[in-house]
Every structure is written in structure tokens, then in C-alpha cells.
Amino acid sequence: MKNRSSPLIIQGLRTNPKDAESHILFFDIEGLIFELHAEEYAAMSPNTLEAEGLLIPTGTDTHASDAGKKISDFFGRVKNKAGDMEKILKEKDKHGILAKMKEGAENVQTKVQAKLESVVKNVGETGKDSSDITKKIAPRMEATHVMEVAQLLLSLIHSWGLDPHLDKVCETQLGLLRPMIPVSFGVLSKGGYMSLLLPTWQNNIVINSTPDELKTVALTPEQFRREGLTKLFTARLHWELSTTLTSNHLLAMVAMSNTLMSMNMATFIPEQERARKLHRQSTRATWSNEEEQEEAFTQQQAQIKQGWSLLSTHHCFLLPEKIDALDANNFKRPQVEMMARRWQHHCLEIREAAQQLLLGELGRMGKKGRKQLVESWAQYLPMYTHTEPIVQQAPTTGQSNAGSPTSSPTGQPGLEHEEESEEEEEVVRKPSSLAELKRKQTTAVVLLGVIGAEFGQDISATDGKRNNENRRKSSVVEGFGIGNNNLARSTSMALTHLLLAPATPKLPAFTPLRRAAIDLIGRGFTVWEPYIDVSKVLLGLLEMCCDSTRLIPSLNYKLPLTPQADACRTARHALRLIATARPAAFITTMAREVARYNTLQQNAQAISVPITQSVLHRAKREILQCVEMLIDKMQTEIANLLVEVMDITLHCVDSGDLKNKGLAEVSPLMCKFNQVSHCSASRRIAVGASNGHLAIYELRQNKCQMIPAHTKPVTALAFSPDGKFLVSYSCTENRLSFWQTSAGMFGLGQSQTRCIKGYSTAPIPDIGRLNPMRLAKLIWINNRTVTLMLADGSETRFNV
């Protein structure tokens, strides 16, 4: 390789004892990603460690031990990963790269733990300058063996020669090294066997050269021919060898690029050379202060991140078209089966890369390709009733469905052991064993779930009803549409079964397959909604994520999470996808479950299960976060469901806080609506509904009274300062009404709310109704006078 300032020493298998340059290197992508994050954590400041959830600066030994435990678990995963691979290759590589990475994990772990303990000690000391601490533990990332291994890997598998601009960015900004000699690639099988592909060593390709060209590049004819073969191989032949090789290399390239893009100043350019670039910029334009220097440093970092983004986008989306432009129909496309099995890989970067590659490949297939894919895999989709899988025979023909209880997709090796090599196959062949049948069932559930979720229906906005219908017909996969929904129904039942099925030895509680089902339910909820029980699905997701806050301090995508924490985060994300896709269905379903919970709470003595053990009680915080997210992002949709939203909010907030602090402090987002008013004096909350009714909540008695106040939606309402009167206004009805609430005799019985006065108001122009949230506002001047403020700035006073 050229442009290498210092020799890179990596041990591996030497194929020729007489040739010191001939080696076989084994790369563990997952272990390499973990160690890259470890290098970044080693250079973090105390504030950054706290933000990442690795440090809680209290100065106590308890928190230091907790953070140390997290890091021990972090690096334990790296060493275990290297140990598993080392067992396979121990006969061939006793002192190879995997042992080097495992040893490096131990060294980095010791370094990070030492820095963490010193940070905790320093933060606990009084009078310690925080800037001194930052200088001690936040050195800039220097080149280590981990960065050099990453540099070597990316340099070898990058598609040099397809995009000259990207190649220049890779060499000048990212620090990749362009290969100058032919490189061979290989794959490992799950049995420990290795196969090498040697396309550029023996060939009859003629690379013509002229004397002028040889003089220009200062190379011998043999060197010129070898360099020409290398350029041809890296640009085109590399991606025309094997679908397995293409899949592994694209997965590694995208995962590594995304990892380095998420890091700070993750470039292979030495620190001294980057400093020289900044110095040259300073000589051209004199910097007046440190702020301009910091701005230049920030710009340099942004350019590096943009470079990694371009590299990831090139291999994830643009590579097939560029290869087809050079040599049509010879590109070996990535295997959708392999990407489906890694849809919920435990390494987050590999997971995200597999998802991007799978969605990109499904999009390039077009409707016809997706239809053929569905027809090939639909036969392996397990068929479920509402409770148990349907007993069927193993598939003996192309039309039979596999789904017996003994062959249900539970705990499949295909998702548990993602390291094993995938077989080269153009068509889905029949399974030869029960284990292979289970593996194909697992793949079918994920693959059909992805196709149904992403291509099951077209929800994009188009101009005109006819265009919308044509777009829907052209994109919807057969079996997932409105007229033909047999696959949508079967897939939705399989996904919900995986979500709701109790944990068993065959299907543990937190497996990649269950996580994939949770994720796909959230992604394709608009497709699955007609065929599933929405209440059961939402409660099942809440059951998964209600204890997530105790599992991890922050939902950080870089940290290697436990399977339980990973399932919690996936369920939390699915809940938010469902809530934003169908806000009305989410709110009405949760309000119905809250009403059922309140009924059970009133009859708590009649039930055997404690009410505090129910999901709605334990998941109050999660439910409230979803509701607040909807209020913040979708105010117009939520404004039509304010009564249901208030029911859910009152269930989730603490009644003591509501009494002492008030609604504006406990739930400030609810007070954004002019249709909501809280009176601390009388401890009542009033909500105006879209059907014209008023909902009066008696917080003392935990009751709600519905009053038919208007014939049109309520626009605004407000309690008087003393709480004796309530005023409501409907701009559609052009009416303002005053209400008085009287308690029962001797304070007993239900309070009575009656209308004591009403006014007709001037109509609002239609242009003023464009923003319903700002149509009108009611403000009490004193206990008997209220001002109606409209969006056009006009004010009108009314007296009781």
C-alpha cells in the first residue's frame, strides 16, 4: 500500500514461509466496533462520561463501582467475542489477530477503568478545577492498533475507482490507503473451514501500457500491469465474485463507516498532519481569536463526518448502479436472507447496517422482484391461530406451509449465531433438516414482516385521487393490499404471537427474533392494525418497556446493551412509531384501558391480583411520555381527543403533585390547549370536547361529569379565579356560556353544573380558523368579568 508512513504489524496465517508479505488476516467486525468505542470512551471528559451514562459524579464508591461494572461488561463482550472466534481458528492461528484484539480489549479495559476511578475521585474532591480534570483525561484520540486495523480493513474492501471524488475524500480526509497489489478475499464456514477467492492472481486480462505512461508513473511494465489489475478488481471484479462476499463486505463497510461517523475526529490522518492543515489555513486567513480557531476545528470535524457519510451512502445505495453501468447484470447483489437474519443483531451498528442494506435491496428489486421473493418465502411462514400455531406437515411441495408447534420459529440458530457463513443460493431450496426448517421459518417471519411493513401500503401523499390509486397499485406487494390481504393477516398473527407468547425454553423472553417482531409491529402498524388486537399489542409493548429506566441510565446507541435492555428500547421505539402513525387509535385504546383499570381499582377487593402489579400501573411514566410526545408533535390531531388525553394524563400523574403544584407544573403540555383549565381552589379540571361537551373532573372525588354545553366543538374555556364560575366558548357555534357549579346538600352527593348565562358572539372569518390552537383565549379580569381574545387581536368583555 502507498502513503503509509509507518509499518503496520498484524499477525495472521503466513501462506508462504519464504514470502514475508504473504498473510491471511481474520477480521472480527463486531469486536473491532466495540474496541473503537472503547478508544473513544478512554478519551472522554467527566462531563461526557456523565452524559453517556457511564459516570454519575457524586463522588461515592457505589456509583464508581456501578460504572466500573458497566465497563467490565462492555469489554467482557469484546473478549468473549474474540474468544469464540479463536476457538474456531485455534488450530490455524494460535497467535493471530484475534488474540491480538482480545489482548487489546484487556489493555483498553484496564486503561478506561483507571481513568474512570480517577475521574470519580477528582470530581468528589472539593475545590478541584474541572478544567484541569478535563485536560488530564481528555487527550485527543491518537492512532492505536485498533484504528490501524480499521484503516486496513476499510482500505481493502472499499470500491476504489468507481467514484473519483469519493476516492479523493477517502485519501485526503479519512486517511484510507489505496491498494497497489492484488488482494484476495475469503469466507469462513461455521465448521471452521476457509475458502479463498483468487481472481487477480491468475488471469488472462491484458493491461496495455505505452512507454510514455510508464515514464509518467515511474513503474516497470509488471508493476504497471499489477496496478492495473488492482484497479480493475477493486472497482468492478470485487463485486462480481459472490453474493456472500458482497453481503459481508457491504455489511462491514456500512457498519464501520457509521461507527466512525458517530465518533469525534475519527480519521486515520495523523494528528500532526491535521494540525499542519489548520496551520496552513491560519496563514492564509489570520485568526483574530480562539473562537475562529474553534470554528475551523469544528468545520474540519464536520468534513470528516461528511466523508464517512458519503462512504456509507456510496456502498449502501449507489454501488449497484455504478457497477451495472460498467458491466451490466454481473453485480452479485447482497443476500436478503443474510440481512434479514441480522435485522436485530445484538451489535447495534451491524443491525443498522443490515436494515439499511435490506431496505435498499428490496427497493431496487421493484414490485416484480418483491413479488417473487414473497412467493419464495411465503411457504415457510408459520401459521398461527389466536393462541396456538396450526399443526401442519413440513413442506414437501412448494405450496405447503410449515408451522407445527415443534417447528415454530423459537430460538433459532440463524439469529443467535450470525457469524456463520451464508450459503450461496439464488433460489430458496427445500430444507433438509428440522434445524434448517426452523431457520427458514425465522427468516420468513422477518423478511415478510419487513416487506409488509415497508411496502405493504403506500401512505405517501400524492396529487389527486387517481394518482394515489395508481401509486398504491404499483407499490403494494400482492398479499398485503386491501383486496388481497392473506399474507398481511398471516404475518401480523405471527408477529403478535412472538410479542405476546410467554417465555419458554424454545422462545426466551429477549431473543433477536422477538425483538425483530416488536420492531416490525411498530414499523408496519398501519398494515397490521386491521388484523390484530390493538389493546393486547400496546399492553404487551408496555410490559416490555415499563422497567427500562432501571436497566440502563440512558438509551445510548453506542453501549452494548443486555438483551433485556435492548428489548426494552426496541419496544419503546415501537410504541412511539405506533403512536405517531395512528394517534387516534393509540389514545382511544389507552383511554379505554385506563377506564378499565379505574373500574378494577374501585373493586380492588374483589380481584385476587394486586392492582399495583398491572401493566398500566407500572408503565405510567412510559405512557405519559408517549402522550406528551404526541401533544408536542401532533397538536391538531390531539385537540380532537382532549377528554381521552386528560383521562390518560390523570392516570399517569401523581395526585399529590397535582394537588400541591397544579396542572401547569405537573403537565405543562396539556395547558397549551385553550380547551383545558385547572382550578386549584375548587380542585377541578375542565376540558372542552370536540363534540361540544364539557368534561368536569372532580379531583377530590376522582369522578368526571360530562355536560352537553355546545352543539359544536369547544374552542376555549376557563375557570374564574375563585372557582365559582366556568366560561366556555365555541367559535363555530358563535356562542359564549357561563356555568356555575353547586355542591350537593351538606357537601354530599354529586355537584350540579348549570348554565346561568349565554351570549351570542360575532362570527370569525374563515381565514382566522386556519390555526385552531390560536383561535381564541378566555382571560378573567376579576371574579365576574372575562375577556374573549381572538386571533385577529380583538377583545370583547363579558360579565356573569
ZAMARGU-4260 file (C-alpha; in steps of 0.2 Angstrom, whole numbers, plus 5000, padded with zeros to 4 digits):
<rodrens>
0) 5000/5000/5000 | 5006/5018/4997 | 5005/5033/5008 | 5009/5023/5023 | 5021/5032/5035
5) 5025/5018/5047 | 5024/4999/5045 | 5009/4990/5051 | 5012/4974/5061 | 4997/4962/5062
10) 5000/4944/5065 | 4990/4931/5055 | 4992/4915/5045 | 5008/4916/5034 | 5003/4907/5017
15) 5021/4906/5011 | 5036/4905/5023 | 5048/4912/5010 | 5037/4927/5007 | 5036/4939/5022
20) 5022/4949/5014 | 5010/4935/5011 | 4997/4933/5026 | 4979/4929/5029 | 4971/4941/5040
25) 4955/4937/5050 | 4944/4952/5054 | 4931/4952/5068 | 4919/4967/5064 | 4909/4966/5080
30) 4925/4966/5091 | 4933/4980/5081 | 4917/4991/5083 | 4917/4988/5101 | 4936/4992/5103
35) 4933/5008/5093 | 4920/5014/5105 | 4932/5009/5119 | 4945/5020/5112 | 4933/5034/5112
40) 4927/5031/5130 | 4946/5032/5135 | 4947/5050/5129 | 4931/5056/5136 | 4930/5070/5149
45) 4920/5069/5165 | 4905/5078/5158 | 4905/5067/5143 | 4906/5052/5153 | 4891/5058/5163
50) 4881/5062/5148 | 4884/5044/5141 | 4878/5036/5156 | 4895/5029/5162 | 4898/5041/5176
55) 4887/5049/5189 | 4898/5062/5198 | 4893/5060/5216 | 4910/5055/5222 | 4903/5039/5230
60) 4911/5022/5229 | 4894/5015/5224 | 4892/5025/5208 | 4911/5021/5204 | 4908/5003/5206
65) 4892/5003/5195 | 4901/5012/5181 | 4916/5001/5183 | 4904/4986/5181 | 4896/4993/5165
70) 4913/4995/5158 | 4919/4977/5163 | 4903/4970/5155 | 4907/4981/5140 | 4925/4974/5137
75) 4919/4957/5143 | 4909/4956/5127 | 4923/4960/5116 | 4935/4947/5124 | 4921/4934/5123
80) 4918/4938/5105 | 4936/4936/5101 | 4937/4920/5112 | 4923/4912/5102 | 4931/4915/5085
85) 4948/4910/5092 | 4941/4893/5097 | 4937/4890/5078 | 4954/4896/5072 | 4965/4890/5086
90) 4972/4876/5076 | 4977/4888/5062 | 4980/4905/5071 | 4986/4902/5089 | 4994/4920/5089
95) 4984/4928/5076 | 4974/4944/5075 | 4960/4938/5086 | 4972/4935/5100 | 4979/4952/5097
100) 4962/4960/5098 | 4957/4951/5114 | 4973/4956/5122 | 4970/4974/5117 | 4952/4973/5124
105) 4960/4969/5141 | 4973/4983/5140 | 4960/4996/5135 | 4948/4990/5149 | 4962/4992/5162
110) 4965/5010/5155 | 4947/5015/5155 | 4943/5009/5172 | 4959/5018/5179 | 4953/5034/5171
115) 4935/5031/5177 | 4941/5029/5195 | 4952/5044/5194 | 4938/5055/5187 | 4926/5049/5201
120) 4939/5053/5214 | 4943/5070/5207 | 4925/5075/5205 | 4922/5071/5223 | 4936/5082/5229
125) 4931/5099/5234 | 4939/5114/5226 | 4945/5104/5211 | 4946/5114/5195 | 4935/5105/5182
130) 4946/5112/5168 | 4961/5103/5175 | 4952/5086/5176 | 4946/5088/5158 | 4964/5091/5152
135) 4970/5076/5161 | 4958/5063/5154 | 4953/5071/5138 | 4968/5069/5126 | 4964/5069/5108
140) 4962/5051/5100 | 4979/5045/5094 | 4982/5031/5081 | 4981/5014/5090 | 4982/4997/5084
145) 4963/4997/5084 | 4962/5012/5072 | 4976/5004/5061 | 4966/4988/5060 | 4950/4998/5055
150) 4961/5008/5042 | 4967/4992/5034 | 4950/4984/5034 | 4941/4998/5026 | 4956/5001/5013
155) 4955/4983/5007 | 4936/4982/5005 | 4932/5000/4998 | 4927/5000/4980 | 4941/5011/4973
160) 4939/5018/4956 | 4921/5020/4955 | 4919/5037/4961 | 4935/5048/4960 | 4928/5062/4971
165) 4925/5049/4985 | 4942/5041/4982 | 4950/5058/4985 | 4940/5061/5001 | 4945/5044/5007
170) 4963/5048/5005 | 4964/5066/5010 | 4951/5067/5024 | 4948/5050/5030 | 4966/5043/5028
175) 4962/5027/5019 | 4976/5018/5009 | 4973/5013/4991 | 4979/4995/4987 | 4994/4994/4975
180) 4994/4975/4973 | 4980/4962/4970 | 4970/4957/4986 | 4961/4940/4988 | 4946/4938/4999
185) 4939/4923/5008 | 4925/4917/5019 | 4924/4906/5034 | 4911/4892/5036 | 4903/4888/5053
190) 4913/4872/5053 | 4930/4881/5054 | 4934/4879/5035 | 4940/4893/5025 | 4939/4897/5006
195) 4949/4910/4997 | 4945/4918/4981 | 4960/4922/4970 | 4953/4932/4955 | 4968/4943/4951
200) 4982/4931/4954 | 4980/4920/4938 | 4971/4928/4924 | 4972/4932/4905 | 4967/4950/4907
205) 4979/4961/4896 | 4984/4978/4903 | 4991/4988/4889 | 5004/5001/4893 | 5014/5014/4882
210) 5032/5020/4886 | 5025/5037/4890 | 5013/5030/4903 | 5027/5020/4911 | 5038/5036/4912
215) 5024/5046/4919 | 5020/5034/4933 | 5039/5028/4935 | 5034/5010/4936 | 5040/4994/4927
220) 5028/4985/4915 | 5025/4971/4928 | 5021/4984/4941 | 5010/4994/4929 | 5001/4978/4925
225) 4999/4973/4943 | 4992/4991/4947 | 4980/4990/4933 | 4973/4973/4938 | 4971/4980/4956
230) 4961/4995/4949 | 4950/4983/4939 | 4947/4972/4953 | 4943/4985/4967 | 4932/4994/4955
235) 4922/4980/4947 | 4928/4962/4949 | 4927/4963/4968 | 4908/4964/4967 | 4906/4951/4954
240) 4913/4936/4963 | 4900/4930/4976 | 4884/4936/4984 | 4891/4930/5001 | 4906/4940/4999
245) 4897/4956/4993 | 4885/4954/5008 | 4899/4953/5021 | 4909/4967/5013 | 4895/4979/5012
250) 4889/4975/5029 | 4906/4978/5036 | 4909/4994/5026 | 4892/5002/5031 | 4894/4997/5049
255) 4911/5003/5051 | 4908/5019/5042 | 4893/5023/5053 | 4903/5019/5068 | 4917/5030/5064
260) 4905/5044/5059 | 4897/5044/5076 | 4914/5046/5084 | 4924/5063/5086 | 4938/5066/5074
265) 4938/5048/5069 | 4951/5049/5055 | 4966/5039/5050 | 4975/5055/5046 | 4989/5058/5059
270) 4986/5072/5072 | 5002/5081/5066 | 4996/5082/5048 | 4979/5088/5053 | 4987/5101/5064
275) 4998/5107/5049 | 4982/5109/5038 | 4974/5120/5051 | 4991/5130/5052 | 4991/5132/5033
280) 4973/5139/5035 | 4978/5151/5048 | 4992/5158/5037 | 4980/5161/5023 | 4967/5170/5034
285) 4973/5177/5050 | 4963/5171/5065 | 4959/5185/5077 | 4954/5175/5092 | 4951/5157/5099
290) 4933/5156/5093 | 4939/5157/5075 | 4951/5143/5078 | 4937/5133/5086 | 4926/5136/5072
295) 4939/5129/5060 | 4942/5114/5071 | 4923/5111/5071 | 4922/5113/5052 | 4936/5100/5050
300) 4927/5088/5061 | 4911/5091/5051 | 4920/5087/5035 | 4927/5071/5042 | 4909/5065/5047
305) 4903/5070/5030 | 4916/5059/5022 | 4911/5044/5032 | 4893/5048/5027 | 4897/5048/5009
310) 4907/5032/5011 | 4892/5023/5019 | 4879/5030/5007 | 4890/5025/4992 | 4891/5007/4997
315) 4873/5006/5004 | 4864/5014/4990 | 4874/5019/4975 | 4886/5004/4972 | 4874/4993/4962
320) 4870/5006/4949 | 4888/5011/4947 | 4893/4993/4944 | 4879/4990/4932 | 4885/5005/4922
325) 4902/4997/4920 | 4896/4979/4917 | 4878/4976/4917 | 4870/4961/4926 | 4886/4955/4933
330) 4885/4963/4950 | 4882/4950/4964 | 4868/4958/4975 | 4868/4956/4993 | 4858/4942/5001
335) 4842/4947/5008 | 4841/4932/5018 | 4858/4936/5027 | 4852/4954/5030 | 4835/4948/5037
340) 4844/4937/5050 | 4854/4952/5056 | 4838/4963/5057 | 4840/4963/5076 | 4858/4959/5078
345) 4865/4962/5096 | 4878/4974/5089 | 4869/4990/5085 | 4880/4996/5071 | 4878/4979/5062
350) 4860/4979/5065 | 4858/4997/5057 | 4869/4992/5043 | 4859/4976/5039 | 4842/4986/5040
355) 4849/4999/5028 | 4856/4986/5015 | 4840/4976/5016 | 4828/4990/5013 | 4839/4997/4999
360) 4840/4980/4990 | 4821/4977/4992 | 4818/4995/4985 | 4829/4991/4970 | 4820/4974/4966
365) 4804/4983/4961 | 4787/4976/4963 | 4791/4961/4952 | 4806/4956/4962 | 4797/4958/4979
370) 4783/4948/4972 | 4795/4934/4968 | 4803/4935/4984 | 4787/4934/4994 | 4781/4919/4984
375) 4798/4910/4988 | 4797/4913/5007 | 4778/4913/5010 | 4778/4894/5011 | 4789/4895/5026
380) 4779/4907/5036 | 4772/4899/5052 | 4753/4899/5053 | 4745/4904/5070 | 4728/4905/5077
385) 4725/4917/5091 | 4733/4906/5104 | 4742/4891/5096 | 4751/4888/5080 | 4742/4877/5067
390) 4748/4860/5066 | 4755/4856/5049 | 4767/4845/5040 | 4784/4850/5035 | 4784/4857/5017
395) 4786/4844/5004 | 4779/4854/4990 | 4781/4872/4985 | 4764/4877/4991 | 4764/4869/5009
400) 4766/4880/5024 | 4777/4875/5039 | 4771/4879/5056 | 4770/4864/5068 | 4772/4868/5086
405) 4789/4859/5086 | 4795/4869/5071 | 4789/4886/5076 | 4802/4900/5075 | 4808/4900/5093
410) 4826/4902/5097 | 4833/4899/5080 | 4851/4897/5077 | 4850/4908/5062 | 4848/4923/5073
415) 4858/4918/5088 | 4874/4914/5078 | 4876/4927/5065 | 4894/4924/5062 | 4892/4908/5052
420) 4894/4909/5034 | 4879/4910/5022 | 4877/4898/5008 | 4877/4904/4990 | 4859/4901/4984
425) 4850/4910/4970 | 4833/4902/4975 | 4826/4896/4991 | 4828/4877/4991 | 4819/4865/5002
430) 4825/4862/5020 | 4835/4846/5023 | 4833/4845/5042 | 4822/4852/5056 | 4835/4864/5061
435) 4836/4871/5043 | 4817/4872/5043 | 4816/4882/5059 | 4830/4894/5052 | 4820/4897/5036
440) 4804/4900/5047 | 4813/4913/5057 | 4819/4921/5041 | 4802/4921/5033 | 4794/4930/5048
445) 4807/4944/5047 | 4808/4945/5029 | 4789/4945/5026 | 4787/4957/5040 | 4799/4969/5033
450) 4791/4968/5016 | 4774/4970/5023 | 4779/4985/5035 | 4789/4995/5021 | 4779/4990/5005
455) 4763/4984/5012 | 4754/5000/5008 | 4759/5017/5001 | 4755/5031/5013 | 4764/5044/5003
460) 4754/5060/4999 | 4751/5062/4980 | 4742/5074/4970 | 4724/5068/4965 | 4715/5053/4970
465) 4719/5044/4953 | 4737/5047/4956 | 4736/5040/4973 | 4727/5024/4967 | 4740/5021/4953
470) 4754/5023/4965 | 4746/5011/4978 | 4743/4998/4964 | 4761/5000/4958 | 4770/4998/4975
475) 4759/4987/4986 | 4765/4969/4986 | 4752/4956/4982 | 4745/4948/4998 | 4747/4964/5008
480) 4734/4975/4999 | 4716/4979/5004 | 4708/4967/4992 | 4721/4953/4994 | 4726/4953/5012
485) 4730/4934/5016 | 4749/4937/5019 | 4746/4953/5029 | 4734/4943/5041 | 4746/4928/5042
490) 4761/4939/5045 | 4753/4950/5058 | 4747/4935/5068 | 4765/4928/5068 | 4772/4944/5074
495) 4759/4947/5088 | 4762/4929/5093 | 4780/4932/5095 | 4777/4948/5105 | 4764/4940/5117
500) 4769/4922/5119 | 4776/4919/5136 | 4794/4915/5139 | 4798/4897/5136 | 4815/4887/5133
505) 4811/4887/5115 | 4806/4905/5114 | 4815/4915/5128 | 4809/4932/5133 | 4823/4943/5125
510) 4828/4935/5109 | 4833/4943/5092 | 4818/4935/5084 | 4806/4943/5097 | 4815/4960/5096
515) 4813/4959/5077 | 4794/4956/5079 | 4792/4970/5091 | 4802/4982/5079 | 4791/4976/5064
520) 4775/4978/5073 | 4779/4996/5076 | 4786/4999/5058 | 4771/4992/5049 | 4757/4996/5062
525) 4746/5004/5048 | 4747/4987/5039 | 4744/4975/5053 | 4731/4986/5063 | 4715/4978/5054
530) 4721/4960/5059 | 4727/4962/5077 | 4721/4966/5094 | 4727/4984/5097 | 4725/4983/5116
535) 4734/4967/5118 | 4749/4974/5107 | 4750/4990/5116 | 4750/4982/5133 | 4762/4969/5128
540) 4774/4983/5122 | 4772/4992/5138 | 4776/4976/5148 | 4792/4975/5138 | 4797/4993/5141
545) 4790/4998/5158 | 4805/4994/5168 | 4818/5000/5155 | 4823/5015/5166 | 4830/5004/5179
550) 4840/4994/5166 | 4851/5007/5158 | 4854/5025/5164 | 4852/5032/5146 | 4847/5024/5130
555) 4864/5026/5121 | 4866/5018/5105 | 4885/5015/5107 | 4883/5005/5123 | 4882/4986/5121
560) 4866/4983/5130 | 4860/4967/5139 | 4846/4958/5129 | 4833/4964/5141 | 4838/4982/5139
565) 4839/4980/5121 | 4821/4973/5120 | 4815/4987/5131 | 4822/5000/5120 | 4815/4992/5104
570) 4798/4991/5112 | 4799/5009/5117 | 4803/5014/5099 | 4789/5003/5093 | 4777/5012/5104
575) 4782/5029/5098 | 4780/5023/5080 | 4763/5017/5083 | 4758/5032/5092 | 4763/5044/5078
580) 4756/5033/5064 | 4739/5031/5072 | 4737/5044/5086 | 4718/5042/5087 | 4720/5023/5089
585) 4733/5024/5102 | 4724/5037/5113 | 4707/5029/5112 | 4714/5012/5116 | 4724/5018/5131
590) 4709/5028/5137 | 4699/5013/5136 | 4712/5003/5146 | 4713/5017/5159 | 4694/5016/5161
595) 4695/4998/5164 | 4709/5000/5176 | 4699/5013/5186 | 4684/5001/5187 | 4696/4987/5194
600) 4703/4999/5206 | 4686/5003/5213 | 4683/4985/5215 | 4701/4980/5221 | 4695/4969/5235
605) 4685/4958/5223 | 4700/4953/5212 | 4715/4942/5218 | 4729/4951/5208 | 4735/4967/5216
610) 4731/4982/5206 | 4749/4988/5208 | 4755/4973/5198 | 4746/4978/5182 | 4755/4985/5167
615) 4745/5001/5167 | 4751/5005/5185 | 4770/5000/5181 | 4770/5009/5164 | 4763/5026/5170
620) 4779/5035/5165 | 4781/5027/5148 | 4763/5031/5144 | 4764/5049/5149 | 4780/5051/5139
625) 4771/5045/5123 | 4756/5056/5126 | 4767/5071/5129 | 4777/5067/5113 | 4760/5067/5103
630) 4755/5083/5111 | 4771/5091/5106 | 4772/5085/5088 | 4753/5082/5083 | 4743/5096/5092
635) 4730/5097/5079 | 4726/5078/5080 | 4726/5078/5099 | 4715/5093/5100 | 4701/5082/5095
640) 4704/5069/5108 | 4707/5080/5123 | 4695/5071/5135 | 4703/5055/5132 | 4720/5063/5134
645) 4716/5070/5150 | 4709/5053/5156 | 4726/5046/5152 | 4736/5060/5160 | 4727/5060/5176
650) 4730/5041/5177 | 4749/5044/5175 | 4752/5059/5185 | 4754/5059/5204 | 4738/5065/5213
655) 4749/5073/5227 | 4759/5083/5214 | 4743/5088/5206 | 4736/5095/5222 | 4752/5104/5228
660) 4759/5110/5211 | 4745/5112/5199 | 4742/5105/5182 | 4753/5119/5173 | 4768/5112/5183
665) 4764/5094/5183 | 4759/5093/5164 | 4763/5109/5156 | 4760/5102/5138 | 4741/5100/5142
670) 4740/5118/5147 | 4745/5123/5129 | 4727/5119/5124 | 4714/5133/5127 | 4701/5120/5130
675) 4709/5115/5146 | 4708/5124/5163 | 4713/5119/5181 | 4706/5127/5196 | 4717/5125/5212
680) 4704/5132/5223 | 4690/5120/5219 | 4702/5106/5213 | 4693/5104/5197 | 4699/5102/5179
685) 4688/5107/5164 | 4690/5100/5146 | 4681/5105/5131 | 4677/5091/5119 | 4676/5091/5100
690) 4658/5086/5101 | 4653/5102/5111 | 4653/5093/5128 | 4662/5099/5144 | 4671/5086/5155
695) 4672/5092/5173 | 4684/5082/5183 | 4682/5082/5202 | 4699/5078/5209 | 4693/5076/5227
700) 4681/5063/5222 | 4690/5056/5207 | 4675/5057/5196 | 4671/5065/5179 | 4655/5073/5174
705) 4650/5076/5156 | 4639/5091/5151 | 4632/5094/5134 | 4637/5113/5133 | 4638/5117/5114
710) 4632/5109/5098 | 4649/5112/5090 | 4667/5109/5096 | 4673/5119/5111 | 4686/5132/5107
715) 4691/5139/5124 | 4686/5138/5142 | 4692/5145/5159 | 4688/5144/5177 | 4686/5160/5187
720) 4699/5164/5200 | 4688/5159/5214 | 4682/5144/5205 | 4664/5148/5206 | 4661/5150/5188
725) 4667/5142/5172 | 4666/5151/5155 | 4666/5141/5138 | 4666/5147/5120 | 4663/5139/5103
730) 4668/5149/5088 | 4659/5138/5076 | 4643/5140/5086 | 4646/5158/5089 | 4641/5157/5107
735) 4649/5160/5124 | 4641/5152/5140 | 4644/5155/5159 | 4642/5140/5170 | 4640/5138/5189
740) 4644/5123/5199 | 4635/5120/5215 | 4639/5106/5228 | 4625/5094/5235 | 4616/5097/5251
745) 4629/5097/5266 | 4643/5094/5253 | 4635/5077/5249 | 4630/5069/5233 | 4636/5074/5215
750) 4639/5093/5211 | 4627/5101/5199 | 4634/5112/5185 | 4621/5123/5176 | 4622/5137/5163
755) 4617/5153/5171 | 4620/5165/5156 | 4624/5164/5137 | 4630/5177/5124 | 4630/5177/5105
760) 4646/5182/5098 | 4652/5189/5081 | 4657/5176/5069 | 4676/5173/5065 | 4681/5174/5047
765) 4686/5158/5039 | 4704/5164/5037 | 4705/5165/5055 | 4701/5147/5058 | 4717/5141/5049
770) 4726/5139/5066 | 4714/5131/5078 | 4726/5132/5093 | 4726/5151/5092 | 4708/5154/5088
775) 4703/5162/5104 | 4708/5163/5123 | 4697/5167/5138 | 4705/5178/5152 | 4696/5183/5168
780) 4699/5201/5174 | 4690/5198/5190 | 4679/5185/5198 | 4664/5191/5187 | 4671/5198/5171
785) 4680/5188/5157 | 4689/5194/5141 | 4687/5185/5125 | 4703/5187/5115 | 4703/5182/5096
790) 4717/5178/5084 | 4714/5195/5075 | 4718/5204/5091 | 4701/5210/5095 | 4695/5209/5113
795) 4677/5208/5120 | 4672/5208/5138 | 4658/5198/5146 | 4650/5199/5163 | 4642/5185/5173
</rodrens>
